[in-house]
Amino acid sequence: MSNILEGLFYGNLRPDECIHPNNPEYLLLTRKISSAMEAYKKQLSTDEFDSLEKLVDLLGESTSIYSAASFVQGFRMGALMMVEVYGGGKAVI
């Protein structure tokens, strides 16, 4: 991809694929989640575990939608800051 605009045009931009949190708490949380899911898999019946997995999937979808909205809001705020900077400090909101 030669530039961001071409990447956007061709649908090649996937900012969510470039996110790799380096916060140690994130790694710890993902390990705890994996361990808990393994424990539930052993404790629950197949049907109960399937229901739990569906719930976790729904939570993932919800988080993804929220993350996308946060990304859009952050981008808008950044763009408004740039407009203000290039506009000589006049607020645009």
C-alpha positions, 0 to 999 in steps of 0.5 A, a space after each residue: 500500500 503506497 499511502 493511507 488514502 489508497 489503503 482506505 479506498 481499497 479496503 486494506 486498512 485494518 487498524 484493529 489488526 495492528 493493536 498489540 497491547 504491551 500492558 502487563 495487566 492485559 497479558 495477565 487478564 487474557 491468561 486468567 480468562 483462558 484459565 477460567 474458560 478451561 476450568 469451566 470446560 471441565 466443570 460444565 456439561 457440553 450444553 452449559 459450556 456451549 451456552 457460556 461460549 455463546 455469551 463470551 462471543 456476545 461480549 466480544 462482539 459488544 466490546 468490538 462495537 464499543 472499541 470501534 466507536 471509541 476509535 471513531 471518537 478518538 479520530 474525530 477529536 484528533 482531527 478537530 485538534 488538528 483543525 484548531 492547531 492549523 486554524 490559529 488556535 480558534 476552537 471549532 466545536 
